[in-house]
Amino acid sequence: MKKRILIILMVVSMILGSFSGYQVFANESSSALNTERIELNTTDTANPKIVDISIGSNRQYTPGEKVSGTLTVRTDSDIKYIRITIKNLNPDTAPYTYLMCDINQDGASYIYDSNGDRIYYWSVDVPVDSKWGYYELSSIQMTDVEGNNTMFYNTDESTDIYFYFEVMGTAIPNRYYVKNNSDYHVMYIVLGQKYKGQMLKGVVSNANTLAFVENDRIVFIDMDNITEEQVVGTTYTKGSVNIRHAMDNSILGTYRMGTLVNGMEYDDYIFFSYNSYLAKVHKSLLQYGDRAYYNLKGTANVRDQKLNVVGRKYKGDTIYGVIIGNYVRYYENGVRFIHKSLVSTDFVSGTAYTKGSSNLRSVYSETVVQTLKIGEYLEGYRDGDYVILKNKE
């Protein structure tokens, strides 16, 4: 598992203020650890200091193993002492477990790289009694020969830092299910959404959140929206898919793109009822998603599940659907598709004519304020089953 530090550029002044002249650096690493780094500007142009930290290898660790990494520093001052502190994110009981590695320059081994930076090697031991879970960078303390301390904490709400490794201990992650659509986050930074019925494998932290891995990083979701019971979720086929018997894997039928599947997720499959059989589809062939209103930006072809043209929609028309690939999928006399480039979530003004005598109502009170005759020209925005008019006072 890659380990990494990412730091949002908007917190430059805050980090530099507390980091006493050291600078987190810079470009994509060429080292075997493939650490991702970003550069933060510093006002200390005469004597820039650079820190880079990486950890481990792309695998899980077992209790008793050593986890090693590197710490790269560029400075004209002598560093006398460095302490790297790591803590577990999902302790079985409070308080947190802290793993510490002390680096003393006197007698400690370090090398210079081609830029003249000092590379320190460090390691921590995975506790022999550790449970399954994640360990994350907590802080780095640096002390120079003059006694000046520089502290870097991974607790700032404004930062976005991912630096961790996974331990496979005596416990295993549990399966949990999303009860209601819910955001997942790191600290207070929302990174995405999980949908009703999705299965998550993780562990409950002390902060009433579930910790799990998403896109090679530890993220959290509030336990108020999580349950250990399976939940029926709504998914859509991303293309033509085979429907398989849940027990013997035989093919029972086929769904075309955009077919709605209500089922329960378990490991790699969504399970559901099909012609009185318990059936399944691999979840990589399905997608969750919220439906939303989309407004046509101009005339657009309407397509069926074979993507044959079966009609047209016009500027200002509204559809209620979900994006699947390059199309918005919606239901209107069957499953229909319109290319997503032809719609917008913003209001789009369209034109139309009344088909008969129609009442014009106030937006605020819904009282009738005028009666329109057949064939009257209208311009406005679709809002659900109504049109908000622009050309009427």
VEXSERO-317715 format. One record per residue (C-alpha): residue in one letter; x, y, z. Coordinates in pm, whole numbers, plus 32768, in hexadecimal, padded with zeros to 4 digits. Layout:
<pts>
<rest->A, x->X, y->Y, z->Z>
...
</pts>
This chain:
<pts>
<rest->M, x->8000, y->8000, z->8000>
<rest->K, x->808E, y->814E, z->7F9E>
<rest->K, x->80C1, y->823E, z->80BB>
<rest->R, x->80B7, y->83AB, z->807D>
<rest->I, x->809A, y->850E, z->80FB>
<rest->L, x->7FBE, y->8609, z->804C>
<rest->I, x->7F9E, y->876A, z->80D0>
<rest->I, x->7EA5, y->8864, z->8042>
<rest->L, x->7F46, y->899E, z->7FB4>
<rest->M, x->7E4E, y->8A84, z->8063>
<rest->V, x->7EEE, y->8A3C, z->81B5>
<rest->V, x->8049, y->8ABB, z->8156>
<rest->S, x->8055, y->8BD9, z->824D>
<rest->M, x->7FCF, y->8B04, z->836A>
<rest->I, x->80CB, y->89EC, z->8335>
<rest->L, x->81F3, y->8AD3, z->8305>
<rest->G, x->8194, y->8B93, z->843C>
<rest->S, x->819F, y->8A5C, z->8516>
<rest->F, x->82B4, y->89A7, z->845C>
<rest->S, x->83CF, y->8A96, z->84BB>
<rest->G, x->8475, y->8AB1, z->8368>
<rest->Y, x->845D, y->894B, z->82EF>
<rest->Q, x->83AD, y->8923, z->81A3>
<rest->V, x->82E1, y->87FE, z->8126>
<rest->F, x->835D, y->87B1, z->7FC7>
<rest->A, x->8323, y->8786, z->7E8A>
<rest->N, x->8305, y->86BA, z->7D4A>
<rest->E, x->82B8, y->8551, z->7CF4>
<rest->S, x->83B8, y->8471, z->7D98>
<rest->S, x->849A, y->8391, z->7CCD>
<rest->S, x->84DB, y->82AF, z->7DF7>
<rest->A, x->8467, y->8148, z->7E0D>
<rest->L, x->8365, y->81B2, z->7F0F>
<rest->N, x->82BF, y->8292, z->7E0C>
<rest->T, x->8256, y->8398, z->7F0A>
<rest->E, x->816F, y->84AB, z->7E95>
<rest->R, x->81E2, y->8606, z->7EFB>
<rest->I, x->817B, y->876E, z->7EC0>
<rest->E, x->823E, y->88AF, z->7EE4>
<rest->L, x->81EB, y->89CC, z->7FD0>
<rest->N, x->828F, y->8B1E, z->7F9C>
<rest->T, x->8358, y->8BB8, z->80B6>
<rest->T, x->83CC, y->8D18, z->8104>
<rest->D, x->8514, y->8C85, z->8183>
<rest->T, x->85AD, y->8C92, z->8024>
<rest->A, x->8714, y->8CB2, z->809F>
<rest->N, x->870A, y->8B6F, z->8161>
<rest->P, x->85E8, y->8A8B, z->80F8>
<rest->K, x->85A6, y->8955, z->81C9>
<rest->I, x->84FC, y->8828, z->8132>
<rest->V, x->845D, y->86F8, z->81D6>
<rest->D, x->83DC, y->85C4, z->8122>
<rest->I, x->835F, y->848B, z->81CF>
<rest->S, x->82FB, y->8339, z->8141>
<rest->I, x->82A0, y->81ED, z->81D6>
<rest->G, x->8297, y->807C, z->8195>
<rest->S, x->8245, y->7FB2, z->8062>
<rest->N, x->810D, y->7F59, z->7FA3>
<rest->R, x->8094, y->7E47, z->808E>
<rest->Q, x->7FF2, y->7E02, z->81DB>
<rest->Y, x->80BF, y->7DC8, z->8317>
<rest->T, x->809B, y->7CC0, z->8423>
<rest->P, x->80D3, y->7CE7, z->859C>
<rest->G, x->8244, y->7CEA, z->85F7>
<rest->E, x->82BC, y->7D65, z->84A4>
<rest->K, x->8387, y->7E9F, z->846D>
<rest->V, x->82F9, y->7FB8, z->839B>
<rest->S, x->840D, y->808F, z->830B>
<rest->G, x->841E, y->81D6, z->824F>
<rest->T, x->84F4, y->8300, z->81F9>
<rest->L, x->8500, y->8468, z->826B>
<rest->T, x->85AD, y->8561, z->8185>
<rest->V, x->8620, y->86B2, z->820D>
<rest->R, x->86CF, y->87D7, z->8164>
<rest->T, x->875E, y->88D5, z->8257>
<rest->D, x->8897, y->899C, z->82A2>
<rest->S, x->8857, y->896C, z->8415>
<rest->D, x->88B4, y->8831, z->84D2>
<rest->I, x->8792, y->8759, z->8540>
<rest->K, x->87DD, y->86BC, z->868E>
<rest->Y, x->86A2, y->85F5, z->86CE>
<rest->I, x->8571, y->8579, z->860A>
<rest->R, x->8443, y->84C2, z->8694>
<rest->I, x->8341, y->8422, z->85AE>
<rest->T, x->81FB, y->83C2, z->865A>
<rest->I, x->80F5, y->82D9, z->85C4>
<rest->K, x->7FA5, y->8280, z->8660>
<rest->N, x->7E99, y->817D, z->861B>
<rest->L, x->7D54, y->8202, z->858B>
<rest->N, x->7C70, y->80F3, z->860F>
<rest->P, x->7CCF, y->808F, z->8771>
<rest->D, x->7C04, y->7F7F, z->8818>
<rest->T, x->7C04, y->8051, z->8953>
<rest->A, x->7C78, y->81B0, z->89A6>
<rest->P, x->7D7A, y->8240, z->89B2>
<rest->Y, x->7E22, y->8234, z->885E>
<rest->T, x->7F5E, y->8165, z->8831>
<rest->Y, x->808C, y->8233, z->87CF>
<rest->L, x->81BB, y->81A7, z->8718>
<rest->M, x->82F2, y->8282, z->872B>
<rest->C, x->843A, y->828B, z->8671>
<rest->D, x->8554, y->836B, z->86F1>
<rest->I, x->8668, y->83D8, z->8605>
<rest->N, x->879D, y->8478, z->86A1>
<rest->Q, x->8890, y->8511, z->85AB>
<rest->D, x->89C1, y->84C0, z->8680>
<rest->G, x->8A1C, y->8360, z->8618>
<rest->A, x->88DC, y->8333, z->854A>
<rest->S, x->88FC, y->82BF, z->83E3>
<rest->Y, x->8893, y->83A1, z->82CA>
<rest->I, x->8901, y->83D5, z->8165>
<rest->Y, x->88FF, y->84F8, z->8074>
<rest->D, x->883B, y->84E5, z->7F31>
<rest->S, x->889D, y->858C, z->7DE9>
<rest->N, x->8804, y->86D5, z->7E60>
<rest->G, x->88CE, y->86D8, z->7FA1>
<rest->D, x->879E, y->867F, z->8071>
<rest->R, x->87C9, y->85A3, z->81A3>
<rest->I, x->8709, y->845D, z->8198>
<rest->Y, x->86C5, y->83BF, z->82EA>
<rest->Y, x->8649, y->8259, z->8306>
<rest->W, x->8550, y->8208, z->8418>
<rest->S, x->8472, y->80E6, z->8484>
<rest->V, x->8369, y->8084, z->8580>
<rest->D, x->8300, y->7F2F, z->8601>
<rest->V, x->8199, y->7EBF, z->85D2>
<rest->P, x->811D, y->7E5C, z->872E>
<rest->V, x->810E, y->7CE1, z->8755>
<rest->D, x->7FB1, y->7CF9, z->87EF>
<rest->S, x->7F24, y->7DE5, z->86E9>
<rest->K, x->7DCE, y->7DB5, z->8651>
<rest->W, x->7D74, y->7DEF, z->84E6>
<rest->G, x->7D72, y->7F5F, z->8491>
<rest->Y, x->7E23, y->8094, z->8414>
<rest->Y, x->7F47, y->815A, z->84A0>
<rest->E, x->7F7C, y->82C1, z->8435>
<rest->L, x->8084, y->83D0, z->8459>
<rest->S, x->8037, y->849E, z->858F>
<rest->S, x->815A, y->8594, z->85A9>
<rest->I, x->82C5, y->85E1, z->8555>
<rest->Q, x->83A1, y->869D, z->864B>
<rest->M, x->84EE, y->8731, z->85E0>
<rest->T, x->85EA, y->87D1, z->86CA>
<rest->D, x->8722, y->8885, z->864F>
<rest->V, x->886B, y->88AA, z->870C>
<rest->E, x->87F7, y->89F8, z->8798>
<rest->G, x->86CA, y->8955, z->883A>
<rest->N, x->85C3, y->89E0, z->874C>
<rest->N, x->849E, y->88F1, z->8727>
<rest->T, x->83D2, y->88C9, z->85E9>
<rest->M, x->828C, y->8808, z->860B>
<rest->F, x->81AF, y->8785, z->84F5>
<rest->Y, x->805E, y->86F4, z->855C>
<rest->N, x->7F6F, y->8625, z->848D>
<rest->T, x->7E49, y->86B5, z->854D>
<rest->D, x->7E14, y->8801, z->849F>
<rest->E, x->7CB0, y->8812, z->841B>
<rest->S, x->7D26, y->88DD, z->82F0>
<rest->T, x->7E1C, y->87D9, z->826E>
<rest->D, x->7DDB, y->86AD, z->8192>
<rest->I, x->7EE0, y->85A8, z->81EE>
<rest->Y, x->7EEA, y->8437, z->81A0>
<rest->F, x->800D, y->8374, z->8231>
<rest->Y, x->7FBC, y->821F, z->82BC>
<rest->F, x->7FF1, y->80A9, z->82B0>
<rest->E, x->7F07, y->7F85, z->82ED>
<rest->V, x->7F3F, y->7E75, z->83EF>
<rest->M, x->7EA7, y->7D1B, z->83D1>
<rest->G, x->7E7F, y->7CB4, z->853A>
<rest->T, x->7DA3, y->7BBC, z->85F1>
<rest->A, x->7C63, y->7C79, z->85A3>
<rest->I, x->7BCF, y->7CAC, z->8449>
<rest->P, x->7B01, y->7DCD, z->83BE>
<rest->N, x->7989, y->7DA3, z->83D3>
<rest->R, x->788A, y->7DD6, z->82C0>
<rest->Y, x->77B1, y->7F07, z->82E9>
<rest->Y, x->769D, y->7F96, z->820F>
<rest->V, x->7630, y->80F8, z->81C0>
<rest->K, x->74D2, y->8142, z->8240>
<rest->N, x->74AC, y->8291, z->8193>
<rest->N, x->757D, y->834D, z->8095>
<rest->S, x->769D, y->83E3, z->8158>
<rest->D, x->77DF, y->84A6, z->811D>
<rest->Y, x->792E, y->840F, z->817B>
<rest->H, x->7A49, y->84ED, z->81ED>
<rest->V, x->7B9E, y->8524, z->8283>
<rest->M, x->7B8F, y->8615, z->83A6>
<rest->Y, x->7A89, y->870E, z->8329>
<rest->I, x->7AE0, y->86EF, z->81B9>
<rest->V, x->79CE, y->863B, z->80F3>
<rest->L, x->7A67, y->8557, z->7FEB>
<rest->G, x->7937, y->84AA, z->7F5A>
<rest->Q, x->77F2, y->83F5, z->7F9D>
<rest->K, x->7785, y->8293, z->7FEA>
<rest->Y, x->7627, y->8224, z->7F8C>
<rest->K, x->7514, y->8167, z->803B>
<rest->G, x->755C, y->7FF1, z->8030>
<rest->Q, x->76D3, y->8006, z->7FEB>
<rest->M, x->77AE, y->7F19, z->80B4>
<rest->L, x->78E2, y->7F9E, z->8167>
<rest->K, x->79F2, y->7ED3, z->8212>
<rest->G, x->7A8C, y->7F88, z->8338>
<rest->V, x->7AA3, y->7FBE, z->84AA>
<rest->V, x->79F0, y->80A7, z->8598>
<rest->S, x->7ACD, y->81B9, z->8628>
<rest->N, x->7AA4, y->826C, z->8775>
<rest->A, x->7A09, y->839A, z->86CB>
<rest->N, x->78C4, y->82E5, z->866C>
<rest->T, x->7941, y->82BE, z->8508>
<rest->L, x->7993, y->8195, z->842C>
<rest->A, x->7AF7, y->8190, z->83A4>
<rest->F, x->7B28, y->80EB, z->8250>
<rest->V, x->7C0A, y->810A, z->811F>
<rest->E, x->7B9B, y->81C4, z->7FE6>
<rest->N, x->7C8B, y->8202, z->7EC4>
<rest->D, x->7DBF, y->81A2, z->7F93>
<rest->R, x->7D6E, y->8289, z->80B6>
<rest->I, x->7CC5, y->8269, z->8207>
<rest->V, x->7B75, y->8319, z->820F>
<rest->F, x->7A57, y->832F, z->8307>
<rest->I, x->78DD, y->8324, z->8301>
<rest->D, x->77F1, y->8372, z->8421>
<rest->M, x->7766, y->823E, z->84D0>
<rest->D, x->760D, y->82E2, z->84E2>
<rest->N, x->75E4, y->8280, z->8375>
<rest->I, x->767E, y->8124, z->8394>
<rest->T, x->75ED, y->7FD5, z->83FD>
<rest->E, x->7667, y->7E6D, z->8413>
<rest->E, x->7526, y->7DF5, z->8369>
<rest->Q, x->7515, y->7DDB, z->81EE>
<rest->V, x->7450, y->7EF2, z->814A>
<rest->V, x->73A1, y->7EEC, z->7FF8>
<rest->G, x->7448, y->7FE3, z->7F0D>
<rest->T, x->73F7, y->806B, z->7DB5>
<rest->T, x->74F3, y->8034, z->7C9F>
<rest->Y, x->74F8, y->8054, z->7B23>
<rest->T, x->75A2, y->7F7A, z->7A20>
<rest->K, x->76C6, y->802D, z->7979>
<rest->G, x->76A3, y->7F5B, z->783D>
<rest->S, x->760F, y->7E13, z->77C8>
<rest->V, x->7646, y->7D15, z->78E0>
<rest->N, x->7604, y->7BA4, z->791F>
<rest->I, x->751E, y->7B48, z->7A3D>
<rest->R, x->75AD, y->7A1A, z->7AF0>
<rest->H, x->751A, y->7919, z->7BDA>
<rest->A, x->7597, y->7967, z->7D37>
<rest->M, x->75EE, y->77FD, z->7D82>
<rest->D, x->7672, y->7757, z->7C44>
<rest->N, x->76D9, y->788F, z->7B7F>
<rest->S, x->760C, y->7829, z->7A4F>
<rest->I, x->7582, y->793E, z->7971>
<rest->L, x->7411, y->7985, z->79AE>
<rest->G, x->73E7, y->7AAC, z->78C7>
<rest->T, x->746F, y->7BFC, z->7858>
<rest->Y, x->7433, y->7D64, z->78C0>
<rest->R, x->7475, y->7E82, z->77D1>
<rest->M, x->7524, y->7FC5, z->7832>
<rest->G, x->7463, y->809D, z->7924>
<rest->T, x->738F, y->7F8A, z->79BE>
<rest->L, x->7337, y->7FD4, z->7B27>
<rest->V, x->73A2, y->7EC3, z->7C1A>
<rest->N, x->7328, y->7EC8, z->7D82>
<rest->G, x->73FB, y->7DD8, z->7E4B>
<rest->M, x->74E4, y->7D97, z->7F6E>
<rest->E, x->765D, y->7DB2, z->7F52>
<rest->Y, x->773B, y->7CA5, z->7FE4>
<rest->D, x->78AE, y->7CA0, z->7F94>
<rest->D, x->78D2, y->7CAA, z->7E16>
<rest->Y, x->7765, y->7C7F, z->7DB0>
<rest->I, x->760C, y->7D1D, z->7DC0>
<rest->F, x->7505, y->7C14, z->7E0F>
<rest->F, x->7397, y->7C36, z->7DA7>
<rest->S, x->7265, y->7B71, z->7D3C>
<rest->Y, x->723F, y->7B1E, z->7BC9>
<rest->N, x->7121, y->7A45, z->7B46>
<rest->S, x->7102, y->799F, z->7C9C>
<rest->Y, x->727A, y->7951, z->7CA5>
<rest->L, x->737C, y->79E7, z->7D8C>
<rest->A, x->745A, y->7A97, z->7C90>
<rest->K, x->7596, y->7B67, z->7C95>
<rest->V, x->765B, y->7C60, z->7BC3>
<rest->H, x->77C5, y->7CBE, z->7C06>
<rest->K, x->77C5, y->7E14, z->7CA9>
<rest->S, x->78D0, y->7E99, z->7BB9>
<rest->L, x->77C0, y->7E8C, z->7AAC>
<rest->L, x->76CE, y->7F5B, z->7B7A>
<rest->Q, x->76D3, y->80BA, z->7C06>
<rest->Y, x->7628, y->8172, z->7D1F>
<rest->G, x->75BE, y->82D9, z->7CF1>
<rest->D, x->74C9, y->83EA, z->7D4A>
<rest->R, x->73CB, y->845D, z->7C4B>
<rest->A, x->73B9, y->85D0, z->7C04>
<rest->Y, x->7302, y->86C2, z->7B1F>
<rest->Y, x->73B5, y->8716, z->79DA>
<rest->N, x->734D, y->8824, z->78E6>
<rest->L, x->737B, y->880A, z->776E>
<rest->K, x->7468, y->8912, z->76E0>
<rest->G, x->73E1, y->88DB, z->7581>
<rest->T, x->7338, y->87DA, z->74A5>
<rest->A, x->73B3, y->867A, z->74F8>
<rest->N, x->7377, y->8519, z->747C>
<rest->V, x->72CB, y->842D, z->756E>
<rest->R, x->7353, y->82C9, z->7564>
<rest->D, x->72DA, y->8178, z->75E0>
<rest->Q, x->73A8, y->806A, z->7691>
<rest->K, x->743F, y->8001, z->7543>
<rest->L, x->749C, y->8171, z->7513>
<rest->N, x->73B6, y->8188, z->73E5>
<rest->V, x->7314, y->82DE, z->73B3>
<rest->V, x->71A5, y->82CE, z->741A>
<rest->G, x->714C, y->843D, z->7443>
<rest->R, x->71BC, y->859D, z->7494>
<rest->K, x->71C4, y->868F, z->75B6>
<rest->Y, x->71DA, y->8806, z->7593>
<rest->K, x->7285, y->892B, z->7637>
<rest->G, x->71F7, y->896A, z->7791>
<rest->D, x->7166, y->880B, z->77B9>
<rest->T, x->71B8, y->8760, z->7903>
<rest->I, x->720F, y->85F5, z->7946>
<rest->Y, x->7241, y->8547, z->7A93>
<rest->G, x->7355, y->8449, z->7A86>
<rest->V, x->74B0, y->83CE, z->7ADE>
<rest->I, x->75F4, y->83E8, z->7A17>
<rest->I, x->7675, y->829A, z->7993>
<rest->G, x->77B1, y->82B9, z->78C8>
<rest->N, x->7776, y->83BE, z->77B8>
<rest->Y, x->75FD, y->83C7, z->77DF>
<rest->V, x->74ED, y->8438, z->78CB>
<rest->R, x->7407, y->8312, z->790B>
<rest->Y, x->729A, y->8361, z->7958>
<rest->Y, x->7147, y->82B8, z->793C>
<rest->E, x->7037, y->8331, z->7852>
<rest->N, x->6F6A, y->8224, z->77A5>
<rest->G, x->7095, y->8141, z->77DE>
<rest->V, x->7202, y->8174, z->7830>
<rest->R, x->728B, y->8298, z->7766>
<rest->F, x->73DD, y->8340, z->7734>
<rest->I, x->7454, y->849B, z->76D1>
<rest->H, x->75C4, y->84F0, z->76AA>
<rest->K, x->7640, y->85A1, z->77E1>
<rest->S, x->76E9, y->86B5, z->7716>
<rest->L, x->7590, y->872F, z->76AB>
<rest->V, x->7505, y->876C, z->7808>
<rest->S, x->754D, y->884F, z->792F>
<rest->T, x->74E6, y->885C, z->7A9B>
<rest->D, x->74B9, y->89D3, z->7A71>
<rest->F, x->736A, y->8A60, z->7A03>
<rest->V, x->734C, y->8A79, z->7889>
<rest->S, x->7247, y->8B5C, z->77EE>
<rest->G, x->716A, y->8AB6, z->76E9>
<rest->T, x->7042, y->8B15, z->7610>
<rest->A, x->6EEC, y->8A73, z->75E5>
<rest->Y, x->6D80, y->8AB4, z->758F>
<rest->T, x->6C49, y->8A67, z->7659>
<rest->K, x->6B88, y->8937, z->75DC>
<rest->G, x->6A43, y->89BA, z->7668>
<rest->S, x->69AD, y->8AAC, z->7761>
<rest->S, x->6AA0, y->8AB8, z->7888>
<rest->N, x->6AA7, y->8B60, z->79DB>
<rest->L, x->6BD3, y->8C3B, z->7A2F>
<rest->R, x->6C19, y->8C1F, z->7BA4>
<rest->S, x->6CEA, y->8CE7, z->7C98>
<rest->V, x->6E30, y->8C3D, z->7CF8>
<rest->Y, x->6E00, y->8CAC, z->7E60>
<rest->S, x->6C8E, y->8C6E, z->7EA4>
<rest->E, x->6C25, y->8B8B, z->7D82>
<rest->T, x->6AF1, y->8C67, z->7D51>
<rest->V, x->6A7A, y->8C93, z->7BEA>
<rest->V, x->6AE9, y->8DE8, z->7B6B>
<rest->Q, x->6A97, y->8DBF, z->79F8>
<rest->T, x->69FD, y->8CCE, z->7900>
<rest->L, x->6AC3, y->8C84, z->77C3>
<rest->K, x->6A21, y->8C2C, z->7678>
<rest->I, x->6A84, y->8B13, z->7590>
<rest->G, x->6BBE, y->8B54, z->74C4>
<rest->E, x->6C54, y->8C61, z->75A3>
<rest->Y, x->6DD0, y->8C7F, z->7590>
<rest->L, x->6E8B, y->8C38, z->76D3>
<rest->E, x->6FF7, y->8C53, z->773C>
<rest->G, x->707C, y->8BD3, z->7886>
<rest->Y, x->7119, y->8AC1, z->7958>
<rest->R, x->7098, y->8965, z->79A0>
<rest->D, x->7079, y->891C, z->7B14>
<rest->G, x->6FEF, y->87BE, z->7B44>
<rest->D, x->6E8D, y->87B9, z->7AB2>
<rest->Y, x->6E81, y->8935, z->7A8F>
<rest->V, x->6F1B, y->8A45, z->79B7>
<rest->I, x->6F99, y->8B82, z->7A5E>
<rest->L, x->6F50, y->8C8F, z->795C>
<rest->K, x->7039, y->8DA7, z->78F6>
<rest->N, x->6F59, y->8E5E, z->77FF>
<rest->K, x->6E31, y->8E97, z->78E9>
<rest->E, x->6E1C, y->8FA0, z->79F5>
</pts>
